[in-house]
Amino acid sequence: MTAAWKTDLHRILGAIACGFTALHLVALVADSTVDFGLAELAVPFASSWHASAVAWGVVGMYLLALVEVSSLLRRRLTRRTWRRLHMASYGVFVAATAHYLTAGTDGGSSLSVAVIGVTSVAVGVLTVWRIVTASSIAQRVLADPR
């Protein structure tokens, strides 16, 4: 798997996440079961329906926007600034997971809990792997000053 292929996949998945988030917001406005307007979609705790659960979604949406916009501006940002902003993707995962488990109609089902559990373990293992490999690469670079 080439680096370019992984980068393209990463970008496509980010675009899909934004697209499905937009579709989710449109569906909420169109749904007649619960009244969602602009304030409920954009302001944490503005919703009278499961306020904290919806707030997780609003925060996740803003973090997703931050990650995506910083990625689009990557060439204009320093590598360090971009990397720090991109770390908000972990916050997106936490906020979206909390939102799904607390506001989602299927959030309490055993299948949902299993999928969230497997996904959370995978994210945790891959995060540790990333930290360990980045640390070992940094140590090799520092040890070989060529």
N, C-alpha and C positions, 0 to 999 in steps of 0.2 A: 504494500500500500504506500503510494508516494505521498509526500508532504502536501503537494498541490491538491491531490484527491481528497485528503483529509480536511484541508482548509475549505475546499468547495463544499464538502458534505456539512461541515460545521456552519458555514454561511447559509446553506439551504435550510438546515434545521432551525437556525435562528429566525429566518424569514417565515418559515412555517409556524413557529411559535407565535410570532407577531400576528400572522394572518388568523390563526385560530383564536387568539385573544380578541382581535377585532370582531370576528364572527360571534364570539361569546358575548361581547358587549352589545352588538346589534340584536342578538337573540333575546337578551335581557330586556332591552327597550321594547321589543315587539311582543314579549310575553305579557299576557293580561293577568296572570296569576298574582304577580307581585309588581308593584308600581316602582319602576326604576327610571329615573331621569338623569340628567347630566350630573347633578350634585351627588346622587347616590353612586354613580359610576366613578366619580373623580375625587370625592372627599372621603377619607377614612372616617368611619363611624357616623356618616350622614344617613345611612340606611336604617329604617326602622325594623327591617327584616334581618335578623341575625347580625346585628351591627358589627360585632368583632369578627365574625366569620367573613363578612363582606370586606371589612377593613384589611384582612390578610390579602384578599384578592387585589384591592386597590394598591396596596404597598407593592405587591408582586408585579403589578402592571407598570408602576413607575420604575421599579428596578429593571424590569425587562427593557423598558424604553431607554434607560440610562445605558445599559449594556449595548443595545443595538445602535444607538446614536454614537456612542464612543467608538464602536467598531467602524461605523461609516466615516468617522473623522480620524481614524487611526493614523493616517499619513500626516495629519496636522498636529497630532499630540506626540509628546515624548513617549518613548517605550514604557518608561516607568509610570507615567500618568495613565496611559492606556491600560496597562496591566492592573493597576490599582482599581480603576473603574470597572474593568472586566471581572474583577473578583466579586462584584455585586451579583454575578450569576449564581453564586452559592446562596445569596439571599433570595433570589428568584425561586430557586428550588425549595427553600424552606417555606417561603410565603405561599407559593402555589400549592405545596403539599398541605400546609395547614388550612388553606382556603378550601381545598378539595375535601379534606377529612371533616371539616366543620360545617361547610355550606353545601357540599355536593349531596344530591339526593341518594347516591349510591355509596357515599363515603364510609358508611359503617358496615357495608357488606363484607363478608369474609374474603371474597375475591379481591375487592379493592384494598383491603388491609394487607393481603398477601402481596399484591402488586406493589403497593407503596413500600412494604417491608423489603422486598427484593431490590427495588429501585434504590432505596435509601442505603442498603448494604453496598450495592454496586457503586454508588456515588462515593460513599465513605472509603471503600477499598481503592477505587481509582484516584481519589484525592491523596490518600496516603502514598500510593505508588508514585504519583506525580511529585510529591514533596521529596520522597526518598531519591528518586532518579534525578531530580533537579539538584538536590544536595550533593549527590555523588559526582555529577557533571561539574558542578562548581568547585568541588574539592580537587578534581583532576586538572581543571584549568588553573587553579591557584598553585598546584604542585608543579606544573610544567610551565614556567614563565616564558617560553619561546614566543 
